């Protein structure tokens, strides 16, 4: 969430290099959004600004849907 244009990449399960999903602008405004059914395990989320020389604040939320 926020006004910063971020790109998210999700890696796992139990791997910091196996890409599960990546997104730029599928959320509201310029927010990234990843919706996936995940296997059990540990996951890593990389968040970066779309513009490598830019900065800004952002928020991250996650939820489980049964």
Wavefront OBJ file of the C-alpha trace (Angstrom):
o trace
v 0.000 0.000 0.000
v 1.067 3.598 -0.421
v 2.121 5.982 -3.158
v 5.505 4.377 -3.875
v 5.684 2.402 -7.120
v 7.118 -0.937 -5.957
v 7.761 -4.302 -7.599
v 7.391 -7.461 -5.479
v 8.908 -10.877 -6.037
v 7.939 -13.952 -3.974
v 10.421 -16.826 -3.579
v 9.989 -20.271 -2.017
v 8.997 -22.588 -0.603
v 12.138 -22.973 1.475
v 14.207 -21.217 -1.198
v 15.517 -17.691 -1.575
v 16.082 -18.206 -5.324
v 13.057 -20.122 -6.656
v 10.698 -17.474 -8.039
v 7.026 -18.206 -7.304
v 5.497 -14.931 -8.522
v 6.409 -11.363 -9.397
v 4.217 -8.301 -9.866
v 4.430 -4.591 -10.538
v 1.044 -2.860 -10.849
v -1.784 -5.406 -10.397
v -2.959 -3.806 -7.147
v -4.772 -0.512 -6.566
v -2.958 2.412 -8.191
v 0.685 1.516 -8.720
v 0.703 -1.086 -5.945
v 1.911 -4.623 -6.546
v -0.398 -7.559 -5.788
v 0.419 -11.264 -5.595
v -2.369 -13.805 -5.095
v -1.218 -17.417 -4.991
v -2.053 -20.778 -3.455
v 1.129 -21.709 -1.604
v 2.620 -25.001 -0.547
v 3.770 -25.317 3.087
v 7.198 -23.846 3.773
v 9.101 -20.622 4.283
v 8.790 -17.823 1.722
v 10.834 -14.697 1.024
v 9.431 -11.468 -0.391
v 11.655 -8.990 -2.205
v 10.302 -5.458 -2.558
v 12.051 -2.836 -4.662
v 11.131 0.512 -6.124
v 10.276 0.434 -9.838
v 12.754 3.274 -10.399
v 16.139 2.143 -8.977
v 17.137 5.684 -7.976
v 13.832 6.562 -6.258
v 12.780 6.138 -2.624
v 9.515 6.165 -0.733
v 7.527 4.496 1.998
v 5.184 1.537 1.487
v 3.234 -0.999 3.505
v 2.919 -4.763 3.089
v 0.036 -6.957 4.166
v -0.576 -10.683 3.862
v -3.626 -12.786 4.579
v -4.620 -16.410 4.470
v -7.873 -17.435 2.873
v -9.295 -20.785 3.897
l 1 2 3 4 5 6 7 8 9 10 11 12 13 14 15 16 17 18 19 20 21 22 23 24 25 26 27 28 29 30 31 32 33 34 35 36 37 38 39 40 41 42 43 44 45 46 47 48 49 50 51 52 53 54 55 56 57 58 59 60 61 62 63 64 65 66
